[in-house]
């Protein structure tokens, strides 16, 4: 009893957590996870369904409300890496609750983002979860990031993802879980999924902190 005990500190108070709105499966789009009053396919997913010929499914833990927008601003764009602790325990548990996958793959960031931000915000959110970095991202230096674009510009963005070196043959017929922080238009996650399907992946599913 005299040995030192590890103190478990709660990173966020209940009052702050109450400002974030969790998404209920019974009140969300079954494909992208958007919060709504039914489980019907949302308008965006109906459009995507016409354009795509592969299986796509995303689940999200929280809706992207005003509190989450402020959080993402402080965490990602102000670079406060300490804020990863707000959700990492919950998000890790949420990911572990999904059906088993061969690879859990966090979406990568480009070299310019590494230089300015200094960390991958997705990896920061998933705690000690074992992940596989089998995707890489290459973006032109003068190209705007997705967060700097309007909706239509986001949707027109070209695919910047590639399979990491030596990983191409290991993807074939595998089940892969893609992890990202925010689902906005779905363009980024769908590009990543398309890259993996083209490489021969058997099934690609997605999970995001918020939608």
BATORVEX-514857 format. One line per field, with one value per residue (C-alpha): residue number from 0; residue in one letter; x, y, z. Coordinates in nm, 2 decimals. Example, Ala and Ser with C-alpha at 12.3 -4.5 7.8 and 13.67 -1.06 7.14 Angstrom:
n = c(0; 1)
res = c(a; s)
xx = c(1.23; 1.37)
yy = c(-0.45; -0.11)
zz = c(0.78; 0.71)
// end
This chain:
n = c(0; 1; 2; 3; 4; 5; 6; 7; 8; 9; 10; 11; 12; 13; 14; 15; 16; 17; 18; 19; 20; 21; 22; 23; 24; 25; 26; 27; 28; 29; 30; 31; 32; 33; 34; 35; 36; 37; 38; 39; 40; 41; 42; 43; 44; 45; 46; 47; 48; 49; 50; 51; 52; 53; 54; 55; 56; 57; 58; 59; 60; 61; 62; 63; 64; 65; 66; 67; 68; 69; 70; 71; 72; 73; 74; 75; 76; 77; 78; 79; 80; 81; 82; 83; 84; 85; 86; 87; 88; 89; 90; 91; 92; 93; 94; 95; 96; 97; 98; 99; 100; 101; 102; 103; 104; 105; 106; 107; 108; 109; 110; 111; 112; 113; 114; 115; 116; 117; 118; 119; 120; 121; 122; 123; 124; 125; 126; 127; 128; 129; 130; 131; 132; 133; 134; 135; 136; 137; 138; 139; 140; 141; 142; 143; 144; 145; 146; 147; 148; 149; 150; 151; 152; 153; 154; 155; 156; 157; 158; 159; 160; 161; 162; 163; 164; 165; 166; 167; 168; 169; 170; 171; 172; 173; 174; 175; 176; 177; 178; 179; 180; 181; 182; 183; 184; 185; 186; 187; 188; 189; 190; 191; 192; 193; 194; 195; 196; 197; 198; 199; 200; 201; 202; 203; 204; 205; 206; 207; 208; 209; 210)
res = c(x; x; x; x; x; x; x; x; x; x; x; x; x; x; x; x; x; x; x; x; x; x; x; x; x; x; x; x; x; x; x; x; x; x; x; x; x; x; x; x; x; x; x; x; x; x; x; x; x; x; x; x; x; x; x; x; x; x; x; x; x; x; x; x; x; x; x; x; x; x; x; x; x; x; x; x; x; x; x; x; x; x; x; x; x; x; x; x; x; x; x; x; x; x; x; x; x; x; x; x; x; x; x; x; x; x; x; x; x; x; x; x; x; x; x; x; x; x; x; x; x; x; x; x; x; x; x; x; x; x; x; x; x; x; x; x; x; x; x; x; x; x; x; x; x; x; x; x; x; x; x; x; x; x; x; x; x; x; x; x; x; x; x; x; x; x; x; x; x; x; x; x; x; x; x; x; x; x; x; x; x; x; x; x; x; x; x; x; x; x; x; x; x; x; x; x; x; x; x; x; x; x; x; x; x; x; x; x; x; x; x)
xx = c(0.00; 0.30; 0.41; 0.34; 0.02; -0.03; -0.27; -0.54; -0.63; -0.95; -0.85; -1.18; -1.45; -1.81; -1.92; -1.69; -1.77; -2.14; -2.08; -2.00; -2.29; -2.25; -2.41; -2.67; -2.67; -3.06; -3.05; -2.78; -2.71; -2.61; -2.33; -2.15; -2.28; -2.43; -2.67; -3.03; -3.39; -3.39; -3.16; -3.23; -2.95; -2.86; -2.87; -2.49; -2.46; -2.74; -2.52; -2.21; -2.39; -2.45; -2.08; -1.90; -1.89; -1.73; -1.84; -1.81; -1.91; -1.82; -1.90; -1.85; -1.85; -1.95; -2.12; -1.92; -2.10; -1.96; -1.77; -1.61; -1.52; -1.34; -1.17; -1.04; -0.92; -0.72; -0.59; -0.51; -0.46; -0.32; -0.11; -0.20; -0.10; -0.20; -0.57; -0.53; -0.61; -0.96; -1.09; -0.81; -0.94; -1.30; -1.19; -0.96; -1.24; -1.48; -1.23; -1.17; -1.55; -1.56; -1.54; -1.18; -0.96; -0.63; -0.50; -0.60; -0.48; -0.47; -0.49; -0.15; -0.07; 0.16; 0.51; 0.42; 0.17; 0.43; 0.66; 0.41; 0.20; 0.46; 0.22; -0.04; -0.37; -0.53; -0.25; -0.27; -0.63; -0.60; -0.37; -0.18; -0.37; -0.15; -0.18; -0.02; 0.10; 0.04; -0.07; 0.13; 0.01; 0.18; 0.04; 0.19; 0.34; 0.12; -0.21; -0.46; -0.54; -0.89; -0.97; -0.89; -1.13; -1.50; -1.73; -1.72; -1.34; -1.31; -1.52; -1.30; -0.97; -0.76; -0.64; -0.31; -0.28; -0.05; 0.03; 0.35; 0.66; 0.66; 0.30; 0.12; 0.12; 0.02; -0.30; -0.46; -0.79; -0.73; -1.00; -0.88; -1.02; -0.94; -0.93; -0.96; -1.05; -1.33; -1.57; -1.68; -1.77; -1.62; -1.39; -1.06; -1.17; -1.32; -0.99; -0.81; -1.06; -1.03; -0.65; -0.68; -0.94; -0.73; -0.44; -0.67; -0.81; -1.11; -1.30; -1.24; -1.44; -1.39; -1.42; -1.40; -1.41; -1.68; -1.91)
yy = c(0.00; 0.23; 0.19; 0.50; 0.47; 0.60; 0.89; 0.87; 1.23; 1.30; 1.53; 1.71; 1.81; 1.71; 2.06; 2.09; 1.74; 1.83; 2.09; 1.81; 1.62; 1.24; 1.08; 0.81; 0.53; 0.54; 0.90; 0.91; 0.83; 0.46; 0.53; 0.85; 0.89; 1.23; 1.32; 1.34; 1.24; 0.90; 0.62; 0.69; 0.76; 1.13; 1.36; 1.36; 0.98; 0.95; 1.15; 0.96; 0.63; 0.73; 0.82; 0.53; 0.15; 0.04; -0.03; 0.27; 0.31; 0.57; 0.59; 0.90; 0.95; 1.32; 1.58; 1.88; 2.14; 2.48; 2.33; 2.07; 2.34; 2.54; 2.23; 2.14; 2.50; 2.49; 2.14; 2.13; 2.48; 2.64; 2.33; 2.26; 1.89; 1.86; 1.87; 1.52; 1.39; 1.53; 1.25; 0.99; 0.75; 0.76; 0.75; 0.45; 0.26; 0.35; 0.21; -0.10; -0.16; -0.20; -0.54; -0.66; -0.54; -0.66; -0.30; 0.01; 0.30; 0.66; 0.91; 1.06; 1.43; 1.59; 1.71; 2.07; 2.00; 1.81; 2.11; 2.36; 2.16; 1.91; 1.62; 1.41; 1.50; 1.16; 0.96; 1.20; 1.11; 0.74; 0.70; 0.37; 0.19; -0.01; 0.14; 0.07; 0.36; 0.21; 0.53; 0.84; 1.18; 1.41; 1.76; 2.05; 2.32; 2.59; 2.39; 2.48; 2.23; 2.09; 2.31; 2.62; 2.52; 2.58; 2.28; 2.26; 2.30; 2.02; 1.79; 1.87; 1.79; 1.53; 1.22; 1.28; 0.93; 0.65; 0.32; 0.34; 0.17; -0.22; -0.22; -0.27; -0.66; -0.67; -0.48; -0.74; -0.89; -0.73; -0.56; -0.21; 0.05; 0.41; 0.66; 1.03; 1.32; 1.50; 1.38; 1.69; 1.62; 1.27; 1.35; 1.28; 0.95; 0.83; 0.91; 0.71; 0.42; 0.43; 0.41; 0.10; -0.07; 0.00; -0.18; -0.48; -0.43; -0.66; -0.41; -0.06; 0.10; 0.43; 0.59; 0.95; 1.14; 1.37; 1.43)
zz = c(0.00; 0.04; -0.32; -0.54; -0.74; -1.09; -1.08; -1.35; -1.44; -1.62; -1.91; -1.96; -1.71; -1.76; -1.83; -2.13; -2.26; -2.25; -2.52; -2.77; -2.92; -2.97; -3.28; -3.23; -3.49; -3.49; -3.59; -3.85; -4.22; -4.24; -4.49; -4.38; -4.02; -4.05; -3.78; -3.89; -3.79; -3.96; -4.09; -4.45; -4.69; -4.67; -4.97; -5.01; -5.00; -5.26; -5.49; -5.41; -5.47; -5.83; -5.88; -5.71; -5.77; -5.44; -5.09; -4.86; -4.50; -4.23; -3.86; -3.65; -3.28; -3.26; -3.48; -3.60; -3.39; -3.28; -2.98; -3.21; -3.46; -3.19; -3.06; -3.41; -3.46; -3.14; -3.18; -3.55; -3.67; -3.35; -3.30; -2.93; -2.92; -2.56; -2.67; -2.82; -2.47; -2.48; -2.70; -2.74; -2.48; -2.61; -2.98; -2.92; -2.75; -3.04; -3.29; -3.09; -3.08; -3.46; -3.64; -3.66; -3.95; -4.10; -4.09; -3.90; -4.12; -4.01; -4.29; -4.36; -4.39; -4.65; -4.60; -4.58; -4.30; -4.11; -4.13; -4.02; -3.77; -3.65; -3.59; -3.75; -3.57; -3.65; -3.48; -3.18; -3.14; -3.12; -2.82; -2.81; -3.07; -3.31; -3.66; -4.01; -4.21; -4.55; -4.72; -4.81; -4.93; -5.18; -5.24; -5.44; -5.22; -5.37; -5.34; -5.07; -4.80; -4.78; -4.48; -4.69; -4.97; -5.02; -5.07; -5.45; -5.45; -5.20; -5.42; -5.72; -5.54; -5.71; -5.54; -5.35; -5.19; -5.28; -5.13; -4.93; -5.07; -5.05; -4.91; -5.25; -5.25; -4.88; -4.93; -5.16; -5.03; -4.69; -4.47; -4.39; -4.14; -4.24; -3.95; -3.99; -3.76; -3.96; -4.23; -4.42; -4.78; -4.78; -5.07; -4.88; -4.73; -5.06; -5.24; -4.98; -5.01; -5.39; -5.37; -5.15; -5.36; -5.67; -5.50; -5.44; -5.09; -5.02; -4.80; -4.68; -4.40; -4.23; -3.89; -3.79; -3.47; -3.60; -3.90)
// end
